[in-house]
Amino acid sequence: MAGTNRTVIYLDTHIVAWLYAGLTEKLTERARKAIEDSEIYIGQTVRPELQYLYEIGWLKERPGKIINYLSRAINLQTSNMSLQEIMDRALSISWTRDVFDRILAAEAAATESGFITADSNIRTNLKYAIW
């Protein structure tokens, strides 16, 4: 992440799924512009959440295929932030009971990076949310 002048933006898991499926019409203009103009990252827990969604049948592809495709298509990168630091930050979030949302929001907040999400609870509570 260091050494660049481009803004860093994290993607919520559903945004990753939408991009893979080509559902860019679901994104707001602001979210599309942020994706076009920024370095795009996912938090470390996006992969296990995608796996969970695959296992319950909400996704038809495994996480590796989705992430590899987006890595090539939009230069998607995975955060290398310390998991300990992310978890410590996540413990201070009390506005959601969704463990994935806590961890993903904590990582964006810790890096003071934008976080693209359609989730209204996250948008209300995370000052870095973009929609």
N, C-alpha and C positions, 0 to 999 in steps of 0.2 A: 504494500500500500504506500510505502514511503517513496519519495522521489518522483512523484507525479503531480501535475497541476490540476488534474481532473478530480472532480468531486467523487467520493465513494458513496455508493448506494447499496443497501442490502435489500434483498427481496424476501417477502413472506412466502411461505411454501405454496400457497394457492396461486401466487403470481408466477412462480416457477412452472407449475402445472399448466397454467393458461398459456404461457409463452411457448412451452413445448407443444401444446395442442394447436398453436396458431390462433388463439382466441384473443388477439390484441385489441379487438373491438370492445372487450370488457374493461380495458384500461381507460382511465381518464387521459385527456390530452397532457395534463401535467405529469402523470406517471410515465407516459410514452416518451415525453421529452427528457425526463430525468434518466430514463434507460438509455436513450440515444446519446446523451451528453456526459455520461458518468462512467466510472469504473464500476462494474457490477459484481457484487459479492453475494454469497449465501452464507448464513451462519452454519456452524457445525452440526446443528440438530435438524437441518432441513433434510438431509439424507435419511435419518431414521424416521422422520415424519412421512416422507415420501414412501418409505418401505411399509409403514403402517397403512397408509392409504392404498397401496398396492395389495396388501394382504386382505384388507376388507373389501376389495373389489372396486374402489373408487377410481383407481388408476389401472390402466391396462399394461403399463410398462414398468419395469423395475427402475429404481432410482439411478443406477449406474448409467443406463441408456439415456435417461432424461438429462442428467447432469453432463454427460459426455457430449451430447448433441448441443446443449446450450453453451458449453465451453467453447465449442467451435463456432457456433452461430453468433453469439454476442460476447464472446470472451469472458464468460462467466467464470468467476474464481471462488474458491472456498476460503473462508477466513482461516487464519492460522493463529488467532488469538488464544491465549492460554485458557484451557477449559476451567481451570481453578478460578481465574479472574472472572470468567463469564458466570460461573455458578455463584460466586460470592456476590456479584451484582444482582443476579436473579433472585437471591434470597430477600432482597429489599423491595421486590415488586409484590404488591398485595392486591392490585386491581383486577387480577384475573386468576382463575383456578386452572386454566389450561397451561400445563407445564411447558409445552412447546412454545406457546406465546410468551411466557415469562422469559424463557431462555433466549429466544430470538430478539425480543425487545431489549433485554439486558445487553446483548452483544452490540446492537446498534447504538444504544445509549452510551456504552462504555467507550465506543470509538467516535461518538458524536457524529454519526453518519446518518444520512437519510434512510428511511425504511419504508419501502413501497408496500402498501397493504390496502385492501378494501375493507378490512375488519374495523367496524365502527368503534368497538371497545378499545382497540389499540390506538386508533386515530384520536380518540378522545383523551387518552392517557399518556401517550408517548409524544413528546414535543418534536421528535425527529420524524414522525410519520408523514408520509407523502401520499396524497390521493388527489 
